[in-house]
Amino acid sequence: LLFTSRLVQTRKWKLCQPRINFGELRCCIQSSAQQKTTGTPGNEKEKSEKVTNLEVVRTMLQYVWPPDNPSLRKRVIIAMSLLVGSKILNVQVPFIFKHAVDYLNQETGNLLSLSDPTTTVITFSTALLLGYGVARTGSAFFNELRNAIFAKVAQNSIRCVARNVFLHLHSLDLTFHLSRHTGDRLSKAIDRGSRGINFVLSALVFNVIPTIFEVGLVSTILYYKCGGTFALISLGCIGAYTTYTLGITQWRTAFRIKMNKAENEAGAKAIDSLINYETVKYFNNESYEADQYDKVLKKYEDAALKTSTSLAFLNFGQNVIFSVSLSAIMILASKEIMSGSMTIGDLVMVNGLLFQLSLPLNFLGSVYREVRQALIDMENMFSLLNVEPNIQNKLNAPLLSVAPPQTNIVFENVCFHYMDGKPILQNLNFTVPAGKKIAIVGGSGSGKSTIIRLLYRYFDPQYGRILIGGQDIRNVSLDSLRQAIAVVPQDAVLFHDTILYNLQYGDFKKTIEQVENVSKMAELHDSIVTWPKKYETQVGERGLKLSGGEKQRVAIARAILKDSPILVFDEATSSLDSLTELNIMKALQRATTNRTSICIAHRLSTIMDADEILVLGSGHILERGDHRSLLANRNSVYSKLWKTQNIQNLLPENPTGNSEQKNNLKYRIV
């Protein structure tokens, strides 16, 4: 009965990331000097050293005992009190059983009449047996009440830690996220760390602390009731049992790690293969994929076999230690009974006390292993809190002033390079007047998108400065800076939610009517109303249920909805067909009226209305001017780009046309 009840309680508990000029030379000389004080990819200020187990526990306890939440502290006190009460009642069970056995043994015969039910109920032995049941029930009640009361503390701690880590990850700069598998490893770090907190708290409050308390209580009782020899044997048993369990568990951990690694590999292989289902079918590689999957499963099988075998070895050793100790105490107790210094009830009491200790000790190995793993997971999560962002607000940084006359943008002698040291921007100078539109074109790697990242302060330049309305963006608050800029990225990634949610993400304060208006401007509304659920349609993970053009239109719509004084378009219409692009460009012309805007473009037809066009190459501004002035120079880079992009529209349908046709074509292009 003792074993079964304790096992049920324990199982309940177990369930319970080109050319050089003087300006460039100045960049190179001063870059390394300023690199120490600027937030750039070349200067990682991350402090991602691992935290110790002690620091992990100390940090965790700050959430368990929050100074600003007296109700949670009260719950902790009540839970600890119930813990003590539960163990005291639990220890009373063998005592009551002892007295009942002694009384029955002593009163067996004519003195005890069980023929009369009334007499039976009021007998002392029956009262003892009822007390035995009451003590066990009371202990179980205290345990479950403790679990219920402490659950609020544990879950609140998990929620607060996970929220703080999640918020901190969003405060880190782009460098951190570009260097890590954000969607996979960081999310797993938070998930595993949160589960680790739950397990460690459960292990401490429901297993480790109660077991230590009970061991001390039982040893003290044995010493005073039965003598030092009994207490010494029980402590020796517990010491040997604990040492053996921890040692074997440490040895088994290597097998468990291999098994978990193989399991992760198998899961990753299966997911990768199923995601690429069409590719597998295209090349008839079903059998090959199955064989590759089976190889990983074989690794798991081998590791799992070693884990099972070693578990049997662990269990056998534990039983040997406990059985030897229990036998020794029983023999010693028998001698004491024969000598008259102990009763049969004392034998039952000693046996009951030891069996009560055996059950939590049986789970010592698994608890130790899981606590170690939980601490590792918590270390990984808490170490993320030690990472400092490269881009930070200055102390008492003022808000960016972005009144309409103050939205001019100035890039002043800006030099920038990434971690590999290759210069991306060299002594870059240009100005975007307030309310005007400039366009930036150039080949891949010319630094077009880097300009946007610098403007948005994902990075800081190694040299030079960027001004908005005469204010150095490094001196104003990040929130106010980013609130003043709306960006339409080249690759629009959507949330796994409704189309309405993704549109309204630009500004959750806007009404449904305002959302519909911007979706009409983005040529998206007519498509949405044809869908069965209209604006409540789920877009799928990363917006996979939408076409590339639809996703880009969502990005355009929510940028317009943000209603920022500065608009930035990074090849915002690259995934649209020509007709849709034409309609959206008309809408964007209305949206950018009296707004400062920067347009990164691949299709030159989309920037013909720009007030100024900058042609980038090797980090320099090679050419600048409006569309007409740049085309006037037939040897300009911009003119060549224009001819290249329009040649397909001028080609005759017969690609093998005569030389006269080709000459006419050449004349028309020039």
N, C-alpha and C positions, 0 to 999 in steps of 0.2 A: 504493500500500500504506500509506504514511504517513497519507494523507488518510482512507482507509477505517477504519483501526484507531483513529485519533484520534476520528473521528466516532462510532464505536461506543461508545468510552469516554465521550464527552460525552453521548450520548443516554442511556446508563445513569445518568449523574449527574442528568439532567433528570427521570428517572422517580422516580431515588433521592430592660356596662349600667340688752221690754214694760214692765216696771216696774223702777224703780231704787231700791235701798235703800243704806244706808251700806256694806254689805259689797260690793255690786257696784261702787260708786264706788271703793272701795279696790282692787278687782280692776283696774279701768281705769287707775288711777293707777300701780299697781305693776307692771302687766303689762309695759309697755315697758321698765321698769327691769330686770326679771328675765329678759326675753326673751333677753338676751345670754348668760345663763348656763344656760338650760334647753334641753333638746333638744326643740324643737317645730317644726312645719312652718313657722312664721313665721320661724324662725331657722336658715337653712341653714348648716351649718358645713362643707359639702363643699368640699374643695380639689380641684377637678376640672380644674385647669389642665393644659395639655398638657405632656408631658415632651419634652425635646429628643432628637434622634437620638443624641447622645453619651451621654445618660443611659440611653437604651434599650440601647445596646450595652454600657455599663458594667454595667447590671443583668443583662443576659443573660450576660455573662462570669462574673458571680458564681455562676451556676448551672453554667456550663461548668467552672469551676475552684473547686469547693466546698471550703472549708477543712476540713470534717469528713468528707470522703470521699476518702482517699488513693488508693483503687483507681481512681476516675474520673480523678484527676490523672495517675496513671500511664498510663492509656489515652491521655490527651491528649499526653503526652510521646512515647509510642510512635508515635502517629499522625503527629505532626510529624516525627519521625525518618524514618518511612517516606515521608513527603512529600518530604523532602530527598533520600533515597536514590532514589526514583522519578525525580525530575527529573534527578539526576546521571546515572542510567542512560539516561534518555531522550535526554539531550544526547550521550551516547556513541554513539548509533546512527548519526548522520551521520558521526562520526569513523571508526567502523569501516567504514562504507560507503565512505568516502573512501580508506582504506588498501586496501580490497579492489579498488576500481576502479584505483587507481594500480598496485597489484601486478600485476593482470591485464593492464593496459595495457603494463606494463614487461616482463612475462615472456611475452607472447604470442609464440608461435613454437615452435621445437624444444626450448627449455628446459623447457617445461611439457608433460608427457605425460599426457593424460587417457584414454589407451587402457586403462591398468591401473587398476581401481577402487581397489586398495590405495594406489597412488601418489596417486590423486586425493584420497582422504580425508586423507592426511597432508600434503598440500600446504599451504603457508602461506595461499594465497588461500581455500582451503576452510575453514581454521580461522578466518579473518577473517569469512567469511560465516556460519559457525556462531556466532561471537561476536556477529554482528549479530542473529541470531535469539535468542540467549540474552539479550542486552541488552534487546531489545524485550519478551521474555517476562518478564524480571525486573522491568522497569518496570511492566508490566501487573499482575504479581503483587503488587508493592508497593502499587500503587494500590488494588487490590481488598482487600488485607489492611488497608490504612489505612481504607477505607470500612467494613469489617466491625468493626474495633476502635473507630472513632469513633462508629458507630451507637448504641452503648450510651450514650455521653456525650450525644448529641443527643436521644435519646428520653427519657433520664432528666431532662434539662433541661426538655423540653416538659412532661413529666408533673408535675414539681415546680412549674413556673410556673402551669400550668393549675389544679392543686390549690390553690395559695395564693390565686389570684384567685377561684376558686370559693368557698373558705372565707371570704374577705374579703367577698364579695358577701352571704353569709349573715349576716355580722356587722353589715352595714349595717341601718339602721332602716327602718321601713315608709315613711317619707317618700321615701326614695330610690327604692324600688321602685314607689310609686304614681305617681312623676313620669316613669317610663321604661317602655318596652315590654320588660319583663323577659324574657318568653319568646322574643322575637324578636331584638332588637338586642343584648342582653347575651350571649346564647348565641352569636350570630354573632361578637361581639367576641372572645370566648374562643377560638372555633374558628379564626377568621382569624388571631388573634394567635399561637396555637400553631403553625399552619402557617407563619406568618411567621418564627418562631424556627427552624423546621426549614429553611426556605429560606435564611435569612441565614447560618446555620451552614454549610449545604452550599455556598453561594456563596463564603463566606470560605475555608473549608478546602479545598474541591475545585476552586475556579475562580480567585478573585481572588488569594489568596496564592500558589498555585502559578504563576499566570501572571506575577505581578510577579517572583517568584524566577527564573523561566525567562527572562524578558526581560533581567534583570540578568546572568544567566549567559551567555546567548547574545551580548549586547552586549560583554561582557568578552572572550569567546572570539574574536569577530570582530575586536576591537581588537588583541589580541595575535597572532592568527594571520594576519589579512589586512590590518590597518592601520586607521588612524583613519577613513579615508573610508568603508570598508564599515560600520563601527560607526555613523558619523554618518548614513548613508543609512538603515540599519535603524531607528535611534532616531527619525529624521524620519518614516519610514513609520508606525511605531507611534504616534507623537504625532499625526500627521495623521489616521490611522485612528481613534484613540480620540476625538479632538476631534469629528470628523465624526459618528461613531456616537452619541456622547452628545448632540450638538446635534440631530440628526435624531430620535433617540429621544424627546428632550424635546418636540419638535414633535408627534410621533406620539402622545404620551401623551394629548393632548386628545381625539383620535379614539377612543382606547382607552377613555377614561373614558365618552364618550358611548355607545360600544358596550356597555360593561358596564351602564350605567344603563338602556339600552333592553332589554337582556337581563333585568335584574332586574324591570323593569316588565312585560315579557312573561310572565315566570314568575309574578309576583304576580297578573297579570290572569287567567292560565289557572287558577291554583289557586283564586282567588276565585270564578270562574265555575263551576268544577266542584264546589266545596264547596256552592254555591247551586244545584245541579243541579235540585232540585225547584222552586225559585222560577222558574228559567228556563223550565221546562216549563209551569208554571201560567200564564205570560203569553206563551207561544209566541215567545220572544225568542232562539231559537237563532241565527238569521241576524244579529241585532243584536249578539249576543255575539261571533260570528265576525268581524264587521266591526270591532268595537272591538279585538279581538285582532290583526287584520290591520294596523290603524293602528300599533300598537306594533311589530309585526314589521317594518313599513316603515322605522321609525326605526332599527331594528337593522340592516336591510339597507343603508341609506345610510351608517351609521357603519362597518359592516364593509367596505363597498366602499372608503371612504377609507383604512381601516386597511390593506387589501391593497395598494392603489395606493402608499401611502407606504412600505410594506415593500419593494416592488419598487424604488422610488427609493433606499432605504437600501442594499439589496443591490448595486445597480448601482454606486453611489458607492464602496462598500467595495471592490468588485472593481477599479474604476479605480485607486484609490489603491494597492492592493496590487500590481496588475499593473505600474503605472508604476515602482514602487519595485523590484520583482523584476527588471523589464527593465533598469533602470539598473544594478543589481548584477551581472546576468549579462553586460551589455556591459562593465562595468568588469573583471569576472573574466576575460572573453575576452581583453581587452587584456593583462592580467597573464599569462595563459597564453602568449600570443604572444611576450611579452617574456621568458618563461622563469622568471618569479618565482613563478608558481603552476602547479599541475598540474590535470589534468582532475578528479582526485579532490577538489581544493579547491573546484572549481565545484560538484560534486555535494554536498559538505559544506555550502556556503553555501546552496544551494537547499534542502537538507533542513532546515537550522536555521530558515530563514524559513517554510517550510511548517508546521513544528511550532508556530510562533508564531501562524500564521494561524487555526488551528482554534479555540483558546480565544478569540481576538479576534473571530471570527465571532459568537460568542454573547455578546459584550460588551454589545450593545444590549439584548437580552432580559434578560440578567442585571441590568443597571443598572435597567431598568424594573421588574422584579419585586422587586428589592431595595428600591427606593424605596417600592413598594406594601406590601411586607412590613414596612418600618420604620413606615409609617403605621398598619398594622394592629397592630403591636406597641405603638406609642404609645397607640392607643385602649385596648388591653388594660392596659398598665402604668399609664395615667392613672387607671384604676379603683382601683388600689392607693393612690392619693393621696387618694381620697375618705374623709373621716373620718366615722364614724357620729355622729349627734347624741346618741344614747343610749349611754352608755358606763359601764362599771364604775368606781367610785371606787377609788383606790389601796388595796390590801389590804382590799377590801370583804368583810365577814363573810358567812357563809351565813345565809339566812333561817331563823329558828327557828319551826317549824310543828308543835309538839306540840299534841295535841287541844285543850287549854284556851287555846291561843294563836293560834287561827285566826280571831279576830274581825277584821272589816274596817271601817275608819273612813275616810270621805271628809270632810276638814276644810277648809271654806271654799275649795273647789276652783273655780278659774276657768280656762277653756280656750277657745281659738279657733284656727281653722286659718289658712292663709296669707292668705285674703281679709279677715281681721280681724273677720268676723262672729262674735259671741259664741255659743258652743255651750252651754257650762255656765257659770252665774253664781252664785258663792257657794254651791256645792252642799255640803250637810251631811247625812250619814246614817251609820248604823252597822248592820253586819250582825253580830249576836252569833255567837259560835262555835257551830257545830252547827245553826244556824238557816237557814231558807230565806226569802229575800226575792225579790219579783218587781218588775220595772220595766216599766211600760207607758207608751205615749204615741204621738203621731202621728209621721209621718216628719219627720226633722230635729230631733227633740226632744232628741237626745243620748244615746239608749239605748245604741247600739253604741259610742259614744265612751267611755262609762264603762268598757266592757270593755277597750278599747284602752289607756286610762290605767292600769287595774289591771294589765294585762299589760306595761306600760311600753313600748308601741310609741311613745308620746309621753309627755312630762312636762307637767304643768299649768303655765301661766304664773304662777299664784298658788295657794297652799294646798298641802296635802300629803295623801298617802294612806298609811295605816298598816295593817299586818297584824301582829296580835299586839303592837301597840305599837311596831313597827319601821317607820321610814320606808322605803318601798320603794326610794327613790333611794340609800339608804345600804347596801343589801345587794347581793350579787352577782346578776346577771341570770339566770344558770343556775339558782340555787337558787330564785329567785322564780318562774320559769316552770315549774320542775319541780313546784312546789307547787300549780299551777293547771292544771286540765284544761278545755279549751274545746270546746264543740260549736258550730261556726259555722253560720250560716244557710245559706250556700252551701257544701256539702261538695264539695271537689274531690279526686279520688282520683288515685293514681299509676297509670301505665300498666303495671300488673303484676297479679298474682293477687289474688283476694279475700282470701286468707290473708295476703299481704304487707301489704295495706292495713289489715286488722284488727290484725295484729301490730305495726304501726307505732306503736301506742300504747305498747308496751313489748316490745322484741325478746327480752327475757329470759323472757317468759312462755311457758308450755308450750302445746301444741296444745289440751289439755283445757281450759285456762283461756280460750283464745281461743273455743272452742266454747261455754263457759258464758256469756261476755259476749254472744256472738251470739244465744244463746237469750234472754237478758234483753232484747235489742234486737229480738226477734221476727224474726230474720234466719236462724237456723239451719235452720228447716224449708224455707225457699226454697232455700238453698244445697245441701242434700242432694238436691234434685230435679234439679240441673244435672248434665250428663254428667261433668264433671271436678270437681264439688263445690268444695272449698276451693281447688283449683288453677285455677279458672276465671279467665281473663283478663278484666279489667273494661273494657279499651279505654282509649283516650286520654282523660284527665280523667274516667274512669268513665262514658263515654258508652253503654256496653252495659248499664248498670244504670238503672233508673227513678229519678226524683227521690226517691221514698220509700225505695228501697233504699240509695241513696247516703247519705241522712240517717241511716238505721239503722246503716250502717257507721261514720259519724262518732260516733254515740252509743256504739256498742260499743267503739271504740278509746279514747274518752274514759274510759269506765268501766274499761277495761283498764289505763289509765295509773295508776289508783288514787291520785290526788292528794287531799290533804285539802280542797281547795277546788274546787268544780265550777261552771262557768259555762255556761249554755245560752242561745244567741242564736237565739230562735225555732226551737228544735231539732226541733219536730214540725210545722212549717208545711207540709211536703210529704206528710204522712201522711193516710190516710183515717181516719175517726172511730173505727172499731173497732180498727185497729192502734194509733192514738194512745192509746186508752183502755188497751190492754194494756201499751204502753210506759210510760205514765205510772205504772202500778202498779210496773213494774220500776224506774223512776227514783226512785220514793218509797223503795224498798228501798235503791237505790244511794246515795241522799243522806242516809240515816239517819246521824245523828251527824257529818255533814259540813256545812261551811259552803257554801252554794250561792246563786248569783244566777241568776235566770231572766228573760231578756228575752222578752216574750211578745206575740203578736198575738192569739191565741185565748185569751180570758180564762178559758175553761173549764179550761185546763191549769194555772192558777195559783191555783185556789180553795183549795188546801191550804197556800199560802204563809203564813208567820208574819207577814209584813208586805208590803204592796203600795205601791209608790211610783208616783205618776202624774206624769210629766214633761210640761212644756210651756214652750217658749221658754227652755230652760236652767234652769228652776226646778222645784222639787218643788211641784206644785199641790195634791196631796192625798196622804195617807198613812194607812194602817190595814189591817186584814185585810179579807177579802172581804165578810163580813157587815156590818161597820161602814160600809164604803164604799157598799154597796147601800142601807143604811138611809137615807142622804141621797139622796132622789130627784132632786135638782137637781145632784148631783155629776157631774163629768166621767166618772168611772168608771162610775156608774150609767147614764149615757147611752150609753157605749160598750157596756156589757152588753146594754142594750135593743136597740141597733142590730145587734149580732151575733146575737141570738136571735130577731129579728123574722121571719126566713125560716122558722124552725121553727114559728111561730105563725100564719103566713099561711094562709088557707083555700085549698083547691085551686082554687076559682073566684075569680079575681082581680076579677071584676065583681060580687061579692056585694052584697046590699042594705046600707043604712045601719045596720040593726040589727046585722048581722054585724060591720061595722066598729067600731061602738060597743063591742060585746062584746070585739072584739080589742083596742081601746084600753084597756078596763078590765083585761083580762088582762095586758097589758104593764105598765101602771102598778102 
